[in-house]
Structure formats: C-alpha cells, structure tokens
Amino acid sequence: MVDKKGLTRTGEVKDPFVVSFCSDVIMRYVERANKEDISQWDVKTLVEYLKKADEDICFSDYARKYKREMETVRGMARNAKNYELAYCHLERFAGTSKLMFSRFTTKFINDWIKTLLPTARAKEMYPVNVRQIFKAAINEFNDYDRGIIRIKTNPWLKVKIPNADTPDHRALDADFVREFFATPIPPTKMILSLPELARDVALMVFCLAGINTVDLFRAKKSNLKGWTFCYNRAKTQKFRRDKAYMEIIVPDILRPVMEKYFTPDDDEFLFNFHKTYRDDDSFNANMNSGLKRICKHGGLNAICMYNFRHSWGTIARNDIKASMYDVAFCMNHSSAHKTTEIYVRPDYSIVSEINNKVIDFVFNQKKEEMVYEDFVKYYPDDQMKISFRQMIKGSVIYQGKEIFSFTDIGYNNIDEIIKKLAGHVPSFVPDGAKVDFRIDNLDKGEYRIFMRQKGKGF
C-alpha cells in the first residue's frame, strides 16, 4: 500500500517497486486490449474483460456442463454417467464440490490416483475421463494465438495413468448354458415373473449372437423385417463409419419367446419392455436381478446378462471353430481391417449361419457331431410346411440331450407333432423347465426347434 511518503509533490508514485509492478500490470492489460476490437466497448465492458482473464475457473461447474452436453447434444448418456462418476470421485477426494482448475497439480492428481489403485477399472477410467474434461476446457478457455491463457497449468503431461486390470473371462461353457435354461424358475403366482422375463431376455441375448440388452430395449418395429432383425449397436454406432449396423435371422427357437413381448400395432417399439422400465439401464439391472433369483433357486453360480454375450463368442470360437474375425463380425465389434471393409460389402448371412451352429451345439447336438463346414438348412421358410405324406422325426431335448424321439408319417402341421412330443416329456422334468421340441422333415432335409416351458407351453 502506498502512503503519502511514497508520493511526490505532484501526487505521483515514487516507490520503484510499486512503479515496476503497476507498469507490468498496465502493459499486460494494454496487450490484452490491443488484441480485441474495443472501439465500441464502454469502460465497464473493458474492465470486466480485463478482470475475467485473471479469474480462476471452476472445474466442477465446467465438468457438469461437459456432462450435460454429452447427454443432450452428443447423445452419449451412458458415457456421460461414467464421466459424472469420475469427477464426483475427484471432488470427494478434494473435499469440495467447487473444485477450481488452479488446484490441478501433478501431485494433486497423482495423490488422487493412488486412492484408485485398489480398483480394477476405475483407476484407469476415472483419470482418463477427468483428463478429457480438462483437455476440453483448455481448448475452450486458452487462446494461444492471442496469448489468453486462463488455465495456466496442465499437470497431465507428467501424470502416468495406470492400466485397468485385465478382466476375468466371463464366458459360461455350453454345459452351464444348457443347465441354466433347463433350471425351473422360482414358483410364483404372477402371470409373468421377473425371473421368467430375465430368462427369456437371456435367451434373446444368446440366440441373437450376444446382442446387448440396450439394443433389445430400444428396438423398434422397423428393426424387424420379416424375421430378420436389423439394428445399429447402441454402444458404438456413433463412433463407427458403418454405424455398427448388424442383421441376423431370428432362429426358430427364439420366435415364440419374442412374440410374447411384441407390442400392439400402434406402438413404435418392438417389445413392451419400455412399459415397465424407465430406461435401458433400469431394464438391464432388473434383468440381472432376475437372473440372480433363478441361480439362487437352482443352486447355480450367480451370473449376469453380459455372461451370455461372452459365452456366445467363446462357444462360436472354441466349439464351433469359427474364425476370430467371424466371431468379431457376428458380435458387431469394430474390425482391424477398416480399409478393406470400405471396398468389401459385408455378408450378414455368415452371422445367421454361425449363430445357428452355436444354438444347435448348445441346445441340440453333441460336440463330436458338429462340423463347422457343414450347414443344415435351419430356416426353410417363415412357416415350416408339412404334408401327411412326408416322413417326420420328432425329438424331445432336455439339457441338450435327446430323451425321446419318433419317426412317422401322417402329420398335417407342427401343432400335431408338438402335441405328441409333449405327451412324452418324462415326469422328472420339473415344472417351469424349458424343453426343446425338434421337428425334422426328413424328406426335405430341414428342421426347426421349438422351445416350450413345462407348465405353460404344455
């Protein structure tokens, strides 16, 4: 502070240190003002502009703005939630919900990361997300061409973010998948219980080449063309040139299950899941809860929906011997051959072919009977046509094993055959268990499989 002793007789400051400091401030303000067209500004506007350049910026406010834009503008609601988890954890570490950019130092970030080291995935995901927010803020607030640097530090240049732990393989083997779908659901008086819905959704996931539950929840009627399900994978469609497009023929074993959940004609959604669940996250969480109840009732290890996606890929690769590239294609993963795919039109029939083999291996055939190069005609028509003159073989399959079969002529339709097969389901099959009825038209060399639940379907 300058008192009278620090002034000349004319009122000018004579302290050299004060003069030097003020000169630097004035010079800095002049440089900033010269970089803008201030000819139409009033004094108040100019002062606000000069003061604002030195103000600290609130990271917390900017992070929330960044997250809102991810949700509303970029349509990335699921990713936005991960960003929110990241900056909220950082705020808890900092002890404030008004964290300023000036607090970001290399030591501050490294100390925060140390608290994340016991986690499997957050130790990488959280710092990466916060760094992305920080980078966006630098690009927005710092103008290097005009020398306006509002965020003055960048600690991330010296921060080493640890890698997430390699996740354990979550694939279920074919025997477990068979056992799960053969496990009776817990007894209930409800017309449609959560465990029954969860098992049906798990079957959809598995029998549609490991489709994600979000894609089932968001499916519209326009996605189903005949019995070909065409969709864009929600998780990656915004990042891929092909919009993560996929199409797959719905296998016969799944069609009656899907029909249970079809909506009325005036509803744009394909399934009625949105009538009960708020969004796809709520839907997935409830389906996982339903799976846990089935596993607890049946004495099985707890599983989640994603296990069925992993299982489909593992069985396709290890048991069916499909190539790793074909498995990735079927599961709608991005390809390492991006340049080649620009010129090669994708053949989605491969997806249905491999999917049929996986379903056949799990629900019908033994391993030694499966040969990858052989392809049985599994989808002859939308409706399998049967004549009383044709030789038909009917089989009852439970837990992947044939427990009854017959070969005969004289049947006019599928219902007659299923009725006969249902009458030969052994008493040891519990109520609520899934049973497969396989019908082979031996004259045409084609077959279909129908899944029924004991106590409901027969």
Secondary structure, DSSP 8 states (H G I E B T S, - for coil): ---GGGB-TTS-B--HHHHHHHHHHHHHHHHHHHTS--TT--HHHHHHHHHHTTS--BHHHHHHHHHHHHHHTS--HHHHHHHHHHHHHHHHHHT-SS-BGGG--HHHHHHHHHHHTTSSSHHHHHHHHHHHHHHHHHHHH-BTTTTB-SS---GGGG---------------HHHHHHHHHS-----SSSS-HHHHHHHHHHHHHHTTS--HHHHHT-BGGGEETTEEEEE-TTTTTTSTTTTEEEEE--TTTHHHHHTTB--TT-SBSBGGGGT-SSHHHHHHHHHHHHHHHHHHHT-----HHHHHHHHHHHHHHTS---HHHHHHHTT---S-HHHHHHS---THHHHHHHHHHHHHHHT--GGG--TT---B----SS----TTS-EEEEEEETTEEEEEEEE----SHHHHHHHHHTT--TTS-TT-EEEEEEEETTTTEEEEEEEETTTT-
